[in-house]
Amino acid sequence: MYEDKTLKCVECGEEFVFTASEQEFYAEKGFTNEPKRCPKCRSARKARMNGAQPRQMYKAVCADCGKETEVPFQPSDDRPVYCYDCFIKRRNRRSHEE
């Protein structure tokens, strides 16, 4: 139903992908506008608004699809790391099994 879209960040000008699963999430929440900022700028803006420091992000490779992603924790070799899309798919699968 949804397809990944490439958008341009209004703050840094970088292109970012608005994934199909993110679009589905936005629709479920009733959001009608697409994001205007990339995830990094969104996170930094949120931190500025809350008076907090932006989260440290770490590069990782998704254990399911193999694409490069960033996560807010230091990955370790003994546990798999998933990109946002694969994490949501796994979480949805688990909730349907229960």
All heavy atoms as an XYZ file, in Angstrom:
803
protein
N       0.825     -1.189      0.000
C       0.000      0.000      0.000
C       0.874      1.259      0.000
O       0.669      2.148     -0.777
C      -0.928     -0.033      1.212
C      -1.811      1.155      1.309
S      -3.212      0.732      2.335
C      -3.656      2.293      2.936
N       1.852      1.313      0.877
C       2.770      2.450      0.928
C       4.095      2.056      0.285
O       4.482      0.902      0.312
C       3.032      2.864      2.383
C       1.804      3.357      3.107
C       1.094      2.520      3.959
C       1.355      4.656      2.934
C      -0.034      2.966      4.624
C       0.228      5.110      3.592
C      -0.467      4.263      4.440
O      -1.574      4.705      5.094
N       4.774      3.047     -0.275
C       6.092      2.834     -0.849
C       7.049      3.857     -0.270
O       6.654      4.982      0.036
C       6.051      2.982     -2.369
C       5.300      1.877     -3.075
C       5.379      1.998     -4.591
O       6.313      2.654     -5.089
O       4.507      1.436     -5.252
N       8.319      3.468     -0.106
C       9.322      4.391      0.395
C       9.356      5.641     -0.482
O       9.220      5.559     -1.703
C      10.706      3.748      0.385
C      10.862      2.650      1.428
O       9.909      2.405      2.189
O      11.941      2.047      1.472
N       9.532      6.807      0.163
C       9.644      8.083     -0.550
C      10.934      8.753     -0.124
O      11.317      8.691      1.041
C       8.507      9.034     -0.148
C       7.155      8.680     -0.627
C       6.181      9.781     -0.182
C       4.756      9.455     -0.545
N       3.853     10.519     -0.104
N      11.569      9.420     -1.058
C      12.750     10.214     -0.735
C      12.301     11.661     -0.574
O      11.676     12.224     -1.466
C      13.813     10.100     -1.842
O      14.165      8.729     -1.987
C      15.049     10.898     -1.495
N      12.609     12.230      0.604
C      12.248     13.612      0.917
C      13.522     14.408      1.180
O      14.588     13.837      1.417
C      11.348     13.652      2.157
C      10.060     12.842      2.103
C       9.344     12.896      3.448
C       9.148     13.330      0.993
N      13.410     15.734      1.160
C      14.557     16.601      1.412
C      14.330     17.354      2.720
O      13.281     17.978      2.916
C      14.732     17.589      0.258
C      16.002     18.373      0.325
C      16.216     19.178     -0.944
C      17.528     19.910     -0.885
N      17.800     20.623     -2.131
N      15.309     17.304      3.603
C      15.222     17.956      4.909
C      15.262     19.475      4.749
O      16.127     20.002      4.037
C      16.381     17.488      5.793
S      16.418     18.252      7.426
N      14.315     20.167      5.409
C      14.279     21.630      5.318
C      15.397     22.282      6.114
O      15.712     23.442      5.873
C      12.911     22.208      5.791
C      11.789     21.744      4.901
C      12.643     21.878      7.243
N      16.011     21.551      7.044
C      17.079     22.131      7.857
C      18.456     21.949      7.243
O      19.181     22.901      7.034
C      17.056     21.549      9.271
C      16.524     22.548     10.254
C      16.476     22.018     11.664
O      17.549     21.743     12.239
O      15.370     21.901     12.182
N      18.819     20.702      6.957
C      20.183     20.436      6.469
C      20.251     20.245      4.957
O      21.334     20.237      4.382
C      20.770     19.212      7.168
S      20.007     17.638      6.721
N      19.097     20.061      4.299
C      19.067     19.899      2.856
C      19.378     18.490      2.369
O      19.341     18.228      1.174
N      19.701     17.588      3.284
C      20.001     16.203      2.904
C      18.715     15.465      2.549
O      17.649     15.743      3.095
C      20.684     15.468      4.061
C      22.057     15.979      4.397
C      23.087     15.666      3.336
O      23.086     14.527      2.817
O      23.893     16.557      3.024
N      18.844     14.503      1.647
C      17.710     13.651      1.322
C      17.622     12.539      2.358
O      18.641     12.088      2.883
C      17.874     13.045     -0.072
C      17.703     14.059     -1.172
C      17.696     13.429     -2.553
O      18.150     12.275     -2.707
O      17.231     14.100     -3.483
N      16.397     12.123      2.672
C      16.183     11.004      3.584
C      14.978     10.217      3.109
O      14.162     10.706      2.347
C      16.002     11.483      5.035
C      14.763     12.306      5.277
C      13.615     11.727      5.800
C      14.741     13.663      4.979
C      12.473     12.483      6.029
C      13.604     14.437      5.208
C      12.463     13.841      5.736
N      14.900      8.971      3.542
C      13.827      8.086      3.104
C      12.712      8.078      4.147
O      12.959      7.860      5.336
C      14.351      6.651      2.876
C      13.212      5.718      2.489
C      15.418      6.657      1.794
N      11.523      8.366      3.697
C      10.304      8.249      4.507
C       9.754      6.871      4.160
O       9.126      6.678      3.135
C       9.336      9.373      4.127
C       8.082      9.462      4.951
C       8.065      9.121      6.291
C       6.906      9.916      4.377
C       6.886      9.229      7.040
C       5.737     10.032      5.108
C       5.735      9.686      6.445
N      10.067      5.891      5.010
C       9.787      4.494      4.681
C       8.293      4.188      4.671
O       7.492      4.907      5.272
C      10.473      3.539      5.673
O       9.889      3.718      6.963
C      11.971      3.759      5.717
N       7.955      3.101      4.013
C       6.561      2.659      3.950
C       6.017      2.411      5.349
O       4.877      2.798      5.656
C       6.456      1.396      3.098
N       6.822      1.812      6.219
C       6.329      1.538      7.575
C       6.160      2.833      8.380
O       5.239      2.947      9.188
C       7.234      0.552      8.308
O       8.522      1.065      8.453
N       7.021      3.823      8.149
C       6.841      5.119      8.807
C       5.562      5.788      8.303
O       4.812      6.381      9.091
C       8.039      6.021      8.550
C       9.289      5.599      9.279
C      10.519      6.387      8.851
O      10.662      6.709      7.659
O      11.342      6.667      9.733
N       5.297      5.690      7.000
C       4.067      6.271      6.447
C       2.843      5.607      7.060
O       1.858      6.272      7.389
C       4.048      6.102      4.928
C       5.108      6.918      4.213
C       5.165      6.602      2.751
O       4.144      6.609      2.067
N       6.359      6.321      2.251
N       2.918      4.296      7.226
C       1.806      3.562      7.836
C       1.604      4.018      9.282
O       0.481      4.236      9.724
C       2.096      2.062      7.792
C       0.949      1.208      8.261
C       1.230     -0.273      8.096
O       2.270     -0.648      7.518
O       0.397     -1.056      8.566
N       2.700      4.191     10.011
C       2.643      4.677     11.388
C       1.992      6.063     11.435
O       1.115      6.316     12.259
C       4.053      4.726     11.983
C       4.127      5.357     13.341
C       3.780      4.634     14.467
C       4.540      6.670     13.488
C       3.853      5.206     15.728
C       4.617      7.254     14.741
C       4.273      6.523     15.861
N       2.419      6.965     10.548
C       1.842      8.307     10.497
C       0.330      8.226     10.247
O      -0.452      8.926     10.884
C       2.509      9.141      9.392
C       3.742      9.893      9.818
C       4.790      9.261     10.485
C       3.884     11.247      9.535
C       5.925      9.961     10.860
C       5.016     11.953      9.900
C       6.027     11.302     10.570
O       7.135     12.012     10.940
N      -0.072      7.367      9.323
C      -1.498      7.222      8.997
C      -2.274      6.696     10.199
O      -3.369      7.186     10.496
C      -1.670      6.295      7.799
N      -1.706      5.715     10.915
C      -2.378      5.160     12.097
C      -2.568      6.212     13.175
O      -3.563      6.201     13.898
C      -1.562      3.995     12.669
C      -1.622      2.733     11.857
C      -0.662      1.661     12.368
O      -0.020      1.864     13.424
O      -0.553      0.621     11.692
N      -1.608      7.135     13.289
C      -1.682      8.200     14.296
C      -2.535      9.380     13.828
O      -2.761     10.306     14.587
C      -0.275      8.698     14.656
C       0.579      7.644     15.302
C       0.051      7.280     16.659
C       0.914      6.254     17.325
N       0.372      5.772     18.573
N      -2.965      9.349     12.565
C      -3.794     10.429     12.042
C      -3.003     11.629     11.549
O      -3.566     12.695     11.310
N      -1.677     11.471     11.401
C      -0.849     12.569     10.897
C      -1.075     12.706      9.396
O      -1.063     11.714      8.670
C       0.636     12.319     11.160
C       0.985     12.145     12.625
C       2.018     11.310     12.994
C       0.293     12.801     13.628
C       2.366     11.137     14.324
C       0.617     12.635     14.962
C       1.654     11.798     15.309
N      -1.286     13.926      8.933
C      -1.551     14.138      7.507
C      -0.358     14.722      6.755
O      -0.311     14.649      5.532
C      -2.764     15.067      7.317
O      -2.522     16.281      8.023
C      -4.028     14.402      7.843
N       0.601     15.297      7.468
C       1.772     15.896      6.822
C       2.961     14.946      6.862
O       3.157     14.226      7.836
C       2.165     17.203      7.516
C       1.092     18.251      7.397
O       0.388     18.312      6.403
N       0.955     19.080      8.418
N       3.765     14.983      5.817
C       5.002     14.221      5.788
C       6.035     14.942      6.651
O       5.942     16.148      6.855
C       5.519     14.128      4.349
C       4.618     13.338      3.444
C       5.116     13.300      2.011
O       5.932     14.167      1.615
O       4.671     12.397      1.285
N       7.046     14.207      7.150
C       8.079     14.878      7.942
C       8.859     15.864      7.076
O       9.083     15.618      5.896
C       8.970     13.732      8.423
C       8.697     12.611      7.505
C       7.298     12.779      7.015
N       9.258     16.985      7.670
C      10.020     17.998      6.942
C      11.502     17.911      7.254
O      12.311     18.484      6.549
C       9.513     19.391      7.321
C       8.101     19.631      6.856
C       7.633     21.015      7.190
C       6.220     21.150      6.677
N       5.596     22.392      6.944
N      11.846     17.200      8.337
C      13.231     17.093      8.753
C      13.682     15.633      8.723
O      12.896     14.737      9.001
C      13.402     17.641     10.165
C      13.189     19.130     10.266
C      13.198     19.620     11.705
N      13.007     21.047     11.764
C      11.829     21.647     11.691
N      10.726     20.932     11.578
N      11.744     22.960     11.731
N      14.956     15.438      8.432
C      15.532     14.099      8.462
C      15.568     13.620      9.915
O      15.431     14.430     10.840
C      16.933     14.112      7.852
S      18.170     15.021      8.810
N      15.736     12.327     10.148
C      15.753     11.826     11.525
C      16.779     12.521     12.430
O      16.488     12.803     13.590
C      16.081     10.342     11.358
C      15.524     10.005     10.019
C      15.780     11.226      9.175
N      17.980     12.829     11.905
C      18.995     13.492     12.735
C      18.550     14.894     13.135
O      18.667     15.282     14.294
C      20.330     13.560     12.003
C      21.059     12.254     11.943
C      22.392     12.424     11.256
C      23.059     11.077     11.092
N      24.324     11.176     10.362
N      18.030     15.668     12.184
C      17.583     17.028     12.485
C      16.349     17.015     13.387
O      16.204     17.867     14.260
C      17.302     17.804     11.197
S      18.812     18.245     10.288
N      15.466     16.038     13.175
C      14.286     15.889     14.029
C      14.697     15.624     15.467
O      14.183     16.239     16.401
C      13.436     14.723     13.521
C      11.992     15.039     13.362
C      11.218     13.878     12.822
N      11.932     13.257     11.708
C      11.541     12.186     11.074
N      10.445     11.575     11.420
N      12.233     11.684     10.075
N      15.648     14.720     15.626
C      16.136     14.367     16.959
C      16.812     15.564     17.628
O      16.564     15.844     18.800
C      17.107     13.199     16.845
O      17.648     12.877     18.082
N      17.648     16.266     16.875
C      18.334     17.438     17.416
C      17.341     18.534     17.794
O      17.463     19.169     18.842
C      19.347     17.966     16.404
N      16.329     18.740     16.968
C      15.310     19.763     17.257
C      14.530     19.394     18.508
O      14.270     20.235     19.371
C      14.369     19.909     16.071
C      13.331     20.999     16.270
C      12.549     21.227     14.980
N      11.733     22.401     15.067
C      10.469     22.417     15.470
N       9.873     21.302     15.826
N       9.783     23.537     15.520
N      14.154     18.126     18.614
C      13.415     17.666     19.788
C      14.247     17.871     21.054
O      13.748     18.324     22.072
C      13.050     16.190     19.634
C      12.125     15.682     20.719
C      11.860     14.199     20.601
C      10.941     13.895     19.445
N      10.548     12.478     19.405
N      15.545     17.570     20.968
C      16.436     17.750     22.109
C      16.539     19.228     22.489
O      16.522     19.572     23.673
C      17.821     17.183     21.794
N      16.651     20.100     21.476
C      16.714     21.540     21.752
C      15.434     22.012     22.428
O      15.466     22.812     23.351
C      16.922     22.323     20.460
C      18.326     22.298     19.924
C      18.542     23.340     18.825
N      17.548     23.316     17.766
C      17.633     22.600     16.651
N      18.673     21.815     16.455
N      16.692     22.655     15.733
N      14.298     21.512     21.961
C      13.006     21.920     22.515
C      12.862     21.453     23.966
O      12.245     22.122     24.775
C      11.852     21.359     21.679
C      11.868     21.794     20.231
S      11.500     23.512     20.014
C       9.735     23.440     20.001
N      13.444     20.301     24.279
C      13.363     19.751     25.634
C      14.519     20.195     26.513
O      14.570     19.832     27.681
C      13.337     18.216     25.582
C      12.072     17.690     24.951
O      11.035     18.330     24.987
N      12.157     16.515     24.357
N      15.452     20.929     25.935
C      16.607     21.379     26.692
C      17.579     20.255     27.003
O      18.400     20.367     27.897
N      17.505     19.181     26.271
C      18.365     18.027     26.506
C      19.442     17.936     25.427
O      19.368     18.599     24.400
C      17.536     16.745     26.500
N      20.399     17.099     25.664
C      21.437     16.833     24.679
C      20.909     15.830     23.653
O      20.166     14.917     24.015
C      22.677     16.239     25.355
C      23.358     17.193     26.307
C      23.955     18.382     25.584
O      24.405     18.277     24.455
N      23.945     19.530     26.241
N      21.286     15.969     22.376
C      20.860     14.964     21.394
C      21.466     13.602     21.738
O      22.554     13.527     22.309
C      21.392     15.477     20.060
C      22.284     16.615     20.369
C      22.089     17.017     21.793
N      20.743     12.558     21.409
C      21.208     11.206     21.698
C      22.410     10.844     20.841
O      22.472     11.201     19.671
C      20.109     10.189     21.376
C      19.038     10.111     22.383
C      18.034      9.093     21.942
N      17.964      8.046     22.937
C      17.110      7.063     22.900
N      16.268      6.954     21.910
N      17.086      6.163     23.843
N      23.305     10.119     21.442
C      24.434      9.552     20.699
C      23.889      8.425     19.833
O      23.154      7.572     20.313
C      25.455      8.993     21.696
C      26.517      8.130     21.083
C      27.679      8.928     20.552
O      28.052      9.925     21.138
N      28.246      8.489     19.458
N      24.189      8.448     18.546
C      23.732      7.399     17.636
C      24.942      6.603     17.164
O      26.039      7.145     17.021
C      22.991      8.010     16.442
C      21.732      8.782     16.821
S      20.478      7.778     17.619
C      19.736      7.004     16.191
N      24.721      5.303     16.927
C      25.779      4.395     16.518
C      25.410      3.723     15.206
O      24.264      3.302     15.025
C      26.003      3.322     17.585
C      26.396      3.900     18.924
C      25.431      4.253     19.856
C      27.731      4.112     19.243
C      25.784      4.795     21.088
C      28.096      4.649     20.464
C      27.116      4.987     21.386
O      27.479      5.527     22.588
N      26.369      3.620     14.311
C      26.131      2.942     13.032
C      26.095      1.435     13.259
O      26.834      0.906     14.084
C      27.216      3.292     12.033
C      27.143      4.745     11.573
C      28.027      4.978     10.385
C      27.999      6.415      9.935
N      26.732      6.878      9.451
N      25.209      0.775     12.525
C      25.078     -0.682     12.619
C      24.554     -1.202     11.289
O      24.082     -0.436     10.452
C      24.123     -1.057     13.747
N      24.617     -2.509     11.118
C      24.075     -3.168      9.936
C      22.926     -4.057     10.408
O      23.083     -4.839     11.352
C      25.157     -4.006      9.215
C      24.557     -4.779      8.065
C      26.270     -3.095      8.725
N      21.775     -3.924      9.775
C      20.586     -4.685     10.150
C      20.841     -6.184      9.986
O      21.313     -6.633      8.938
C      19.392     -4.257      9.299
S      17.890     -5.200      9.652
N      20.481     -6.954     11.010
C      20.683     -8.406     10.994
C      19.728     -9.102     10.031
O      19.986    -10.225      9.612
C      20.511     -8.969     12.401
N      18.608     -8.466      9.663
C      17.653     -9.085      8.737
C      17.922     -8.714      7.279
O      18.143     -9.568      6.451
C      16.211     -8.696      9.088
C      15.598     -9.600     10.140
O      16.235    -10.594     10.531
O      14.477     -9.308     10.576
N      17.907     -7.409      6.973
C      17.987     -6.986      5.564
C      19.386     -6.563      5.138
O      19.645     -6.414      3.946
C      16.985     -5.868      5.288
S      17.426     -4.283      6.050
N      20.292     -6.322      6.093
C      21.662     -5.967      5.759
C      21.905     -4.504      5.445
O      23.026     -4.120      5.113
N      20.872     -3.661      5.560
C      21.105     -2.246      5.247
C      21.717     -1.527      6.451
O      21.521     -1.916      7.594
C      19.835     -1.578      4.742
C      18.942     -0.937      5.745
C      17.769     -0.235      5.049
C      16.776      0.245      6.079
N      15.573      0.809      5.511
N      22.475     -0.466      6.150
C      23.108      0.311      7.201
C      22.054      1.148      7.909
O      21.152      1.702      7.279
C      24.186      1.207      6.607
C      25.126      1.747      7.648
C      26.340      2.416      7.039
O      27.144      1.722      6.393
O      26.452      3.644      7.228
N      22.164      1.238      9.229
C      21.198      1.984     10.026
C      21.921      2.625     11.189
O      23.121      2.421     11.373
C      20.068      1.043     10.517
O      19.041      1.820     11.136
C      20.580      0.008     11.501
N      21.212      3.432     11.963
C      21.761      4.012     13.182
C      20.837      3.660     14.328
O      19.611      3.662     14.168
C      21.879      5.530     13.065
C      22.984      5.972     12.153
C      23.217      7.472     12.214
O      22.312      8.220     12.631
O      24.326      7.895     11.854
N      21.441      3.367     15.474
C      20.675      2.998     16.663
C      21.172      3.820     17.850
O      22.323      4.255     17.875
C      20.793      1.485     16.957
C      20.097      0.659     15.884
C      22.245      1.056     17.101
N      20.302      4.045     18.865
C      20.691      4.881     20.007
C      21.414      4.113     21.114
O      21.398      4.519     22.266
C      19.344      5.422     20.494
C      18.383      4.342     20.154
C      18.878      3.764     18.857
N      22.038      3.004     20.777
C      22.800      2.233     21.767
C      24.021      1.639     21.079
O      24.056      1.481     19.864
C      21.936      1.112     22.370
C      21.364      0.171     21.351
C      22.079     -0.940     20.933
C      20.107      0.408     20.792
C      21.548     -1.805     19.972
C      19.579     -0.453     19.845
C      20.305     -1.556     19.435
N      25.025      1.322     21.868
C      26.253      0.730     21.338
C      25.974     -0.733     20.991
O      25.703     -1.528     21.874
C      27.360      0.818     22.389
C      28.665      0.202     21.959
C      29.407      1.047     20.948
O      29.573      2.236     21.139
N      29.851      0.437     19.886
N      25.995     -1.086     19.702
C      25.741     -2.476     19.335
C      26.848     -3.387     19.871
O      27.997     -2.982     19.981
C      25.768     -2.471     17.808
C      25.619     -1.048     17.411
C      26.195     -0.236     18.532
N      26.455     -4.612     20.220
C      27.444     -5.605     20.648
C      27.317     -6.818     19.738
O      26.282     -7.038     19.108
C      27.216     -5.995     22.109
O      25.958     -6.604     22.260
N      28.378     -7.586     19.664
C      28.403     -8.730     18.753
C      27.483     -9.861     19.178
O      27.142    -10.713     18.364
C      29.837     -9.263     18.625
C      30.736     -8.277     17.898
O      30.217     -7.492     17.077
O      31.954     -8.293     18.153
N      27.069     -9.898     20.437
C      26.271    -11.022     20.909
C      24.765    -10.850     20.712
O      23.996    -11.773     20.964
C      26.575    -11.313     22.389
C      26.223    -10.151     23.301
O      26.268     -8.999     22.843
O      25.921    -10.403     24.486
N      24.317     -9.676     20.227
C      22.892     -9.457     20.000
C      22.657     -8.832     18.638
O      23.381     -7.932     18.238
C      22.312     -8.535     21.078
C      22.483     -9.166     22.463
C      21.650     -8.551     23.505
N      20.240     -8.722     23.205
C      19.284     -8.067     23.820
N      19.586     -7.194     24.745
N      18.027     -8.258     23.514
N      21.614     -9.277     17.915
C      21.343     -8.695     16.595
C      20.794     -7.276     16.705
O      20.162     -6.919     17.703
C      20.291     -9.639     16.007
C      19.636    -10.275     17.185
C      20.679    -10.339     18.266
N      21.053     -6.483     15.683
C      20.536     -5.114     15.580
C      19.681     -5.057     14.325
O      20.038     -5.623     13.297
C      21.695     -4.097     15.489
C      21.170     -2.695     15.251
C      22.544     -4.148     16.742
N      18.542     -4.361     14.408
C      17.615     -4.275     13.282
C      17.373     -2.818     12.907
O      17.329     -1.942     13.769
C      16.275     -4.931     13.638
C      16.426     -6.369     14.062
C      16.351     -6.732     15.397
C      16.671     -7.365     13.126
C      16.514     -8.041     15.795
C      16.843     -8.685     13.508
C      16.757     -9.021     14.845
O      16.924    -10.318     15.230
N      17.169     -2.581     11.613
C      16.765     -1.253     11.161
C      15.329     -1.023     11.619
O      14.653     -1.945     12.097
C      16.884     -1.134      9.634
S      15.712     -2.157      8.709
N      14.848      0.190     11.483
C      13.505      0.525     11.941
C      12.450     -0.385     11.311
O      11.604     -0.940     12.010
C      13.203      1.999     11.618
C      11.823      2.430     12.041
C      11.573      2.785     13.354
C      10.774      2.465     11.123
C      10.300      3.163     13.749
C       9.505      2.837     11.518
C       9.276      3.187     12.831
O       8.010      3.554     13.222
N      12.512     -0.555      9.995
C      11.506     -1.364      9.299
C      11.490     -2.807      9.791
O      10.438     -3.366     10.075
C      11.740     -1.349      7.783
C      11.457      0.008      7.171
O      10.644      0.764      7.749
O      12.042      0.318      6.122
N      12.672     -3.421      9.893
C      12.738     -4.821     10.332
C      12.339     -4.958     11.797
O      11.703     -5.935     12.196
C      14.140     -5.393     10.090
S      14.521     -5.590      8.322
N      12.700     -3.970     12.621
C      12.311     -3.993     14.029
C      10.785     -3.984     14.155
O      10.210     -4.767     14.913
C      12.920     -2.791     14.767
C      12.495     -2.695     16.201
C      13.091     -3.489     17.160
C      11.494     -1.815     16.584
C      12.694     -3.405     18.492
C      11.089     -1.725     17.906
C      11.695     -2.526     18.852
N      10.122     -3.113     13.392
C       8.655     -3.023     13.431
C       8.032     -4.332     12.947
O       7.089     -4.839     13.559
C       8.150     -1.837     12.583
C       8.634     -0.517     13.182
C       6.637     -1.846     12.448
C       8.160     -0.220     14.581
N       8.551     -4.894     11.865
C       8.020     -6.169     11.354
C       8.131     -7.260     12.408
O       7.187     -8.018     12.628
C       8.778     -6.599     10.091
C       8.425     -5.818      8.868
C       9.278     -6.292      7.699
C       9.256     -5.266      6.586
N      10.242     -5.562      5.543
N       9.302     -7.352     13.065
C       9.501     -8.376     14.094
C       8.566     -8.142     15.280
O       7.995     -9.082     15.813
C      10.955     -8.394     14.560
C      11.917     -8.863     13.479
C      13.349     -8.815     13.946
N      13.612     -9.742     15.035
C      13.837    -11.032     14.884
N      13.839    -11.564     13.685
N      14.082    -11.800     15.926
N       8.403     -6.887     15.680
C       7.520     -6.562     16.804
C       6.075     -6.918     16.461
O       5.362     -7.487     17.283
C       7.628     -5.077     17.158
C       6.839     -4.731     18.414
C       6.999     -3.306     18.794
N       6.330     -2.483     17.791
C       6.346     -1.178     17.779
N       7.029     -0.513     18.670
N       5.710     -0.506     16.843
N       5.652     -6.605     15.253
C       4.276     -6.928     14.826
C       4.060     -8.425     14.767
O       3.004     -8.913     15.152
C       3.964     -6.280     13.481
C       3.782     -4.793     13.588
O       3.595     -4.248     14.673
N       3.897     -4.098     12.467
N       5.052     -9.158     14.269
C       4.947    -10.622     14.222
C       4.799    -11.204     15.618
O       3.984    -12.074     15.857
C       6.196    -11.221     13.559
C       5.933    -11.721     12.159
C       7.115    -12.484     11.615
N       7.978    -11.522     10.952
C       9.296    -11.529     10.967
N       9.951    -12.462     11.612
N       9.980    -10.623     10.340
N       5.592    -10.693     16.551
C       5.549    -11.170     17.925
C       4.195    -10.891     18.577
O       3.651    -11.734     19.275
C       6.644    -10.516     18.767
C       7.701    -11.478     19.173
C       8.702    -10.824     20.052
N       9.169     -9.626     19.344
C       9.999     -8.744     19.819
N      10.461     -8.878     21.017
N      10.380     -7.723     19.133
N       3.646     -9.698     18.337
C       2.370     -9.349     18.967
C       1.228    -10.178     18.401
O       0.251    -10.455     19.089
C       2.076     -7.856     18.816
O       1.844     -7.527     17.483
N       1.338    -10.602     17.131
C       0.296    -11.453     16.547
C       0.394    -12.891     17.019
O      -0.578    -13.625     16.989
C       0.376    -11.387     15.011
C      -0.135    -10.092     14.471
N       0.709     -9.072     14.126
C      -1.393     -9.651     14.238
C      -0.021     -8.043     13.697
N      -1.292     -8.377     13.758
N       1.598    -13.300     17.451
C       1.788    -14.665     17.919
C       1.269    -14.846     19.337
O       0.976    -15.932     19.762
C       3.283    -15.033     17.872
C       3.795    -15.159     16.447
C       5.311    -15.323     16.391
O       5.963    -15.301     17.456
O       5.832    -15.457     15.278
N       1.172    -13.760     20.090
C       0.766    -13.850     21.506
C      -0.720    -13.984     21.666
O      -1.565    -13.736     20.987
C       1.258    -12.618     22.260
C       2.754    -12.595     22.326
C       3.277    -11.302     22.948
O       2.490    -10.390     23.251
O       4.469    -11.202     23.121
